[in-house]
Amino acid sequence: MLLYQPINGYCYNSDTHFLYNFITRNLAMFKNVKGEVLDIGSGSGILGLLLCRDNEKLHLNQCEVQDSFEQLSNINSKNNKINNQLFKGKFQDIAFEKSFDICVSNPPFYHSNVVKTKNENIKTARYNDALPLEEFIKKTAKILSSNGKFFFCYDVKQINDIIILLSKYKFNVEALQFVHPKKDKDASLILVYARKNSKSLTKVLSPLFVFEKEEFTQEVLDIYAKCQTHSIKVEI
């Protein structure tokens, strides 16, 4: 999958690849994956495009607030021959005219009180004052269909707030996976699968370790091989 990215802006990273793999593992238990999928904060479009590449019965919807990423989402969808509907604006403010069966997102999750870049494109894509956690979960609960599925990744240090807010907005946590830089390092990222109107017990997947010494682990190499993405940086 060929993907254009901004030369002087935020580019997708391994978090999105890990989230894609987590989603596909959890969707594998369903025989017929179909319906409307929304990629919240689509950026260059990678996450939703990968899911729709592998699940032809999914219809791709994307929402994005930044003009440059709106262009890239449309360009990348067209180049990869996947039809998309793009909603422009802040996710929490968009009046969607339909509900969605699956919502996916690699949202801005760094706390706004940490040191920020001066690049506005990167700032909006990385820091959660652009999309606070509660607004993110609350709006997703509103637009998901009954039994809708919600997949996202987040800063693991905010796990307490994540679980409390998902419960507040009537989500059940179906599965979690922790991502560690190395086996002897604390987790830095959490992958979350939550579902509406479900009472299933939570499954915690085996942790994903990114590096062994200075090399990628075999599991990470397998994820990259499954994604088969290639990026080209362009000026937008």
Secondary structure, 3 states (H helix, E strand, C coil): CEEEEECCCCCCCHHHHHHHHHHHHHHCCCCCCCEEEEEECCCCCHHHHHHHHHCCCEEEEEEECCHHHHHHHHHHHHHCCCCEEEEECCHHHCCCCCCEEEEEECCCCECCCCCCCCCHHHHHHHECCCCCHHHHHHHHHHHEEEEEEEEEEEEHHHHHHHHHHHHHCCEEEEEEEEEECCCCCCCCEEEEEEEECCCCCCEECCCEECEECCEECHHHHHHHHHHCCEEEEECC
